[in-house]
Amino acid sequence: MFAYGDAAYFGSPSVLTTSRAPVLAIAATDTGLGYRLLGRDGAVYAYGDAPYSGAPNTISGFTGPVVALG
């Protein structure tokens, strides 16, 4: 994750994490002060003012694939 221009950087998953499960989607918060990233394995990463609400890969029996972040 990189920030350009006036975009704020709030964080990103580690290189090890993204090499196992590339980030498929990003969704900004309504305030523009945070975002969520979605990994192919169903992991969700929350940064800035984006609350963490859980992730599909933590649900028992989840087999994926995950294709979008809403």
N, C-alpha and C positions, 0 to 999 in steps of 0.2 A: 504494500500500500504506500503510495506516495501522494503528497499534496502539492498542487501547483497553483500559482496565482494567489488569490485570496482564500483558497480552500484550506480549512483547518485540518490538521492531522490529529486524530484521537487515539491511534494505535492500530495494530494489525496482528494476526496470528504469527507464531514463530515460523521460521523457514522449515523446520522439521515438520510441523503440522501441515503446512501448505504443500509440502512435497508428497505427503501421504494422501491428501484430499484437497485438490485445488479449489479455490473460491469460485463459486458459480454465479453468485449474485450479491449485490449490495443494495441496501435500502436506507436512505437518509431519514432522520426523524423530521417531524413537522417543523421543529425549531431550527433545523440546520446545524444543531450543535452535537450531533452524534450520528451513528450509523450502525447497522447490523450487517454482518457478512455471513453468507451461507456456504458451507463446504459441501463437496459432493457426497461425503459420507453422512450428511445430515447434521453435522455440528453447526451451531450458531454462535457467533462471536458478537458481543455487544460492546460498543465504545461510546465515549462521550456521555450524553444524556439518554442514550438508548437503553431502556430497561431490558434485562435478560429475563425472558419468559419461558425458558426451556428450549429443548431441541428434539427433533424427531429421533435422533440416534440414541436418546436416553429412554425411549419407550420400549418396553419389553416386547420382543418379537418383531421389531422394526427390521425390514430388509431392504428398504429403499427401492428405487433410487429417488433422490430429491432433485427437483428440477426448477423450483422457483421459490422466491421469498416474498411473502405478502405483507 
